[in-house]
Amino acid sequence: MQIGRNGEKQAATYLQKKGIEILEMNYHTPYGEIDIIGKQNGQILFFEIKTRTSQVFGYPEESITPKKKNALINSSMHYLQGHDLLDCIWRIDVITILQEKGTLRYDWIENAITSE
């Protein structure tokens, strides 16, 4: 759990350096939690953050199950509806962080989760 929370903080800093305005962190909905909600160029970005200290159990993004994907889509829609943003452009991205041997490697997967 601590690794995940630290990863979310690191990801927020990384995203801010990339020009993302952070709107929310750890946003809870009836469907689950959205790690980070951001905005860039008028587009709402929902981020799932996956942090690992090794690849022993595979790549971080491989841990996103179909159930988690549905929860992220439903949580995103809940946020958009609650903030009267249903007509805006939005997407769900994944940020993976691999912490190995004292280094951090970020991978930003845009539009990683879709409703199709």
Buried (B, 14 or more C-beta within 10 A) or exposed (E): EEEEBEBBEBBBEBBEEEEBEBBBBEBEBEBBEBBBBBBEEEEBBBBBBBBBEEEEEEEBBEEBEEEEBBBBBBBBBBBBEEEEEEEEEBBBBBBBBBBEEEEEEBEBBEEBBEEE
